[in-house]
Amino acid sequence: MAASTLVNWTDRHAAMMSAVGPKRTSIANPAMARVIARTAAGRVGTPDDFAGVAAFLCSAASDFVTGADVTVDGGLLWEA
């Protein structure tokens, strides 16, 4: 989604856009135990897990990063 939004805006504005795609941040759902078991980090994400990525995307260090959707999921392994 970030890439398509960027294409729509760059014709009119000198904008660079990226997105942080947080995954599973709540354990309220009983099915989360199965999700956590398939996550390399062994837990759900916290706001601090996403803050570093957001800070990077807002900093000069990401000046050449454009239209990226950074998935922050703790290494979730999907079933085949």
Secondary structure as the mmCIF struct_conf table of DSSP 4:
data_model
#
loop_
_struct_conf.conf_type_id
_struct_conf.id
_struct_conf.beg_label_comp_id
_struct_conf.beg_label_asym_id
_struct_conf.beg_label_seq_id
_struct_conf.end_label_comp_id
_struct_conf.end_label_asym_id
_struct_conf.end_label_seq_id
HELX_RH_AL_P HELX_RH_AL_P1 ALA A 2 THR A 10
TURN_TY1_P TURN_TY1_P1 ASP A 11 ARG A 12
BEND BEND1 HIS A 13 HIS A 13
STRN STRN1 ALA A 19 PRO A 22
BEND BEND2 ASN A 29 ASN A 29
TURN_TY1_P TURN_TY1_P2 PRO A 30 ALA A 31
HELX_RH_AL_P HELX_RH_AL_P2 MET A 32 ALA A 37
TURN_TY1_P TURN_TY1_P3 ARG A 38 ARG A 38
STRN STRN2 THR A 39 THR A 39
TURN_TY1_P TURN_TY1_P4 ALA A 40 ALA A 41
BEND BEND3 GLY A 42 ARG A 43
HELX_RH_AL_P HELX_RH_AL_P3 PRO A 47 CYS A 58
BEND BEND4 SER A 59 SER A 59
HELX_RH_3T_P HELX_RH_3T_P1 ALA A 60 SER A 62
TURN_TY1_P TURN_TY1_P5 ASP A 63 PHE A 64
BEND BEND5 GLY A 67 GLY A 67
STRN STRN3 ASP A 69 VAL A 72
BEND BEND6 GLY A 74 GLY A 75
STRN STRN4 LEU A 76 LEU A 76
#
